[in-house]
Every structure is written in C-alpha cells, then in structure tokens.
Amino acid sequence: MKEFIVKKHEYEGKVVLAICDKELLGKKIVKEKKQLDITLKFYKGTEKNDLELKELIKKNILINAVGKKIIALLINEEIISEKEIKFVKGIPHIQIILL
C-alpha cells in the first residue's frame, strides 16, 4: 500500500525530499502561532510505499517530513530519535540534514 507522498526538489545542487503521510496532503494545521502547511506545491509528488521510501531516504541528505507514519518509519530506520520531533496539534514533523 502506498501511504506516502514524496516530491524531490533541487536546491543548490542537492536534492531535498518533501515527504508526508498521504492523508495530510493539502492540509493546513494551525495551533496558536505554530502552523504546518502541507501544500500541494511543495509536497505533491509521487505515491510511495515504505520499501520505495527507504531506498530514497538512503540516497538523500535533506528531508522535510510530516505525519505519524513517515516519522515512525524514520525512527524505525534509526534516522531520527523521538526527542528530535516537533509537533503541531499532535502532528509530528521534522527537518533532517543527514551527514
């Protein structure tokens, strides 16, 4: 099952992956002064399953990720730890630079 949406962006010679859980695409989540805007322009790309996504993540060093499923995958792959995650209205998100 393809649970994720992934879009590749080129920035200064590097690839930035924008990844969100499929059901969050196009939504805006607001709590007080914090906001997650999961815009179609930035996130709408290709549907991927977890195996396809794991391969993409291994090849990229800049990642923006939003959603419980993608965050769980990143934790399971030991790319991030739970203490690094930020939340807006219960929705986890993270920006990653892998070295």
C-alpha positions as CSV (number, residue, x, y, z in Angstrom):
1,M,0.0,0.0,0.0
2,K,1.3,3.4,-1.0
3,E,0.9,5.5,2.2
4,F,3.3,8.4,1.5
5,I,3.6,11.3,-0.9
6,V,7.2,12.2,-2.0
7,K,8.4,15.2,-4.0
8,K,12.0,15.8,-5.0
9,H,13.3,19.4,-5.1
10,E,16.6,20.5,-6.4
11,Y,18.3,23.2,-4.2
12,E,21.9,24.4,-4.7
13,G,22.9,21.1,-6.3
14,K,21.3,19.0,-3.6
15,V,18.1,17.0,-3.5
16,V,15.5,17.9,-0.9
17,L,12.8,15.3,-0.2
18,A,9.4,16.5,0.9
19,I,7.6,13.6,2.4
20,C,4.1,13.5,4.0
21,D,1.6,10.9,5.0
22,K,-0.8,10.6,2.1
23,E,-3.9,11.8,4.1
24,L,-2.2,15.0,5.1
25,L,-1.5,16.3,1.6
26,G,-3.1,19.7,1.1
27,K,-4.0,20.3,4.7
28,K,-3.1,23.3,6.9
29,I,-2.7,22.6,10.7
30,V,-2.7,25.6,13.0
31,K,-2.2,25.9,16.7
32,E,-1.7,29.3,18.2
33,K,1.5,30.7,16.4
34,K,2.6,27.4,15.0
35,Q,1.5,26.2,11.6
36,L,2.1,23.3,9.3
37,D,1.1,24.0,5.7
38,I,1.3,20.7,3.7
39,T,0.9,22.5,0.4
40,L,0.4,20.8,-2.9
41,K,3.1,22.9,-4.4
42,F,5.8,21.7,-2.0
43,Y,4.6,18.1,-1.2
44,K,2.5,16.8,-4.1
45,G,4.6,14.3,-5.9
46,T,4.6,10.5,-6.3
47,E,2.9,8.0,-4.1
48,K,5.4,5.6,-2.5
49,N,5.2,2.6,-0.2
50,D,7.6,2.1,2.8
51,L,10.1,0.0,0.8
52,E,10.4,2.5,-2.0
53,L,10.7,5.3,0.5
54,K,13.5,3.6,2.4
55,E,15.6,3.4,-0.7
56,L,15.0,7.1,-1.5
57,I,15.9,8.2,2.0
58,K,19.3,6.4,1.9
59,K,20.2,8.4,-1.2
60,N,19.3,11.9,0.1
61,I,20.6,14.1,2.8
62,L,17.9,16.8,3.1
63,I,14.4,15.7,4.2
64,N,11.3,17.5,5.3
65,A,8.8,15.0,6.7
66,V,5.3,15.4,8.1
67,G,3.0,12.8,9.6
68,K,2.8,9.9,12.1
69,K,3.6,7.2,9.5
70,I,6.7,8.8,8.0
71,I,8.0,9.8,11.4
72,A,7.6,6.2,12.6
73,L,9.5,4.9,9.6
74,L,12.3,7.4,10.2
75,I,12.5,6.3,13.8
76,N,12.5,2.6,12.9
77,E,15.2,3.1,10.3
78,E,17.2,4.9,13.1
79,I,17.5,8.1,11.1
80,I,16.0,10.2,13.8
81,S,15.2,9.8,17.5
82,E,11.9,10.7,19.2
83,K,13.5,13.7,21.0
84,E,14.1,15.5,17.7
85,I,10.4,15.5,16.6
86,K,8.3,18.7,16.7
87,F,4.5,18.7,16.9
88,V,1.7,21.0,15.8
89,K,-1.7,19.9,17.1
90,G,-0.4,16.4,17.5
91,I,1.0,16.1,14.0
92,P,4.7,15.3,14.1
93,H,7.2,16.9,11.7
94,I,10.9,17.2,11.3
95,Q,13.6,18.7,9.0
96,I,16.6,16.5,8.6
97,I,20.1,17.1,7.3
98,L,22.0,13.8,7.1
99,L,25.7,13.9,7.2
